[in-house]
Amino acid sequence: MVKIRLKRFGTKKRPCYRVVVQDSREPRDGACIEEIGTFQPIAKEDAQVSIDLERVKYWIGVGAQPTDIVKKLMNRQRAAKAN
């Protein structure tokens, strides 16, 4: 199954995450199919989430399943764009 999930990068105690499309059998930091965004929890509130929602829409259309955290991040970005 293909999932849209987070992939960790950054240094110790300074995490950053990439939002990636990845086979669910791959390890968290393993090879991914496509990188579609970033999440930086340490950054300012308005600069934390950057996701290409068009690519997310495409991948969901072909059967990829977003994780719960990615769903929350997508909703946060949509709300920020609405304001």
N, C-alpha and C positions, 0 to 999 in steps of 0.2 A: 504494500500500500504506500502511496506517495503522500507525504505530509508537508505542511507548511509550518516550520518551527524555527526556534532560535538556535544559533550556533555561536558559542562564546569565543571572543578574542579579547585582546587587551592584556594588561599586566596584572600582577597579583594585587588584589584589593582595589583595582580600578577596572571593573568589567565593562565591556562593550559587547553588543550582540549584533549579529547579522540575521536578518529574516531570510530564510532559505527554503527552497523546495528540495526535499530530500527523501530518499527511500527510507521507510521507517526501520529497516533492518540495519542501516548504517549507524555507526557510533555518532554521538552528538557532534563531534568536531571532525567527522569524516568527510568524504567527498560529497558534494551536493550537485544537483542538476542545474539550479540557477539561484543567484542571489537577487532578492527583490527589495531589500530595504535594510535599514539599520535601526537599532534601539540603543540609546546611550543614557542609562539611568542616572548618571552623575551630572549630566548637562542640565542647563536651565529647562524649566518646564515646557516652554514653547519649542525647544530644539531637541527634545528627547527622541521623538519618533519620526522616521522618514521611510514610508513604504510606498511602492509603486502599486496603487490600487487597481490599475488596469491589468497588470500582470497577475495580481491576486485573483481578480475576476476570471481571467483566462484559465488559470490553474484549477480553480474551483470548478469551472465549467467542464474540465476534462477529468475530474474525479479526485483531485487532491483534497485532503482534509486539513484545515487549520487547527492547531492546538488551541486550548482555552486561552493561554496567555496571548497568542497571536490575535485571537478574536478581540480580546480586550484592547490590544494596541491599535488594531484597525479601527475600532469604535472611537478610541481617543483621538486618532488622527482625523477621522471624519468630523467629529465634534469640533476640533480645532479649526478645520477648514470652513465649517459652517459659521463660525464667529468672526 
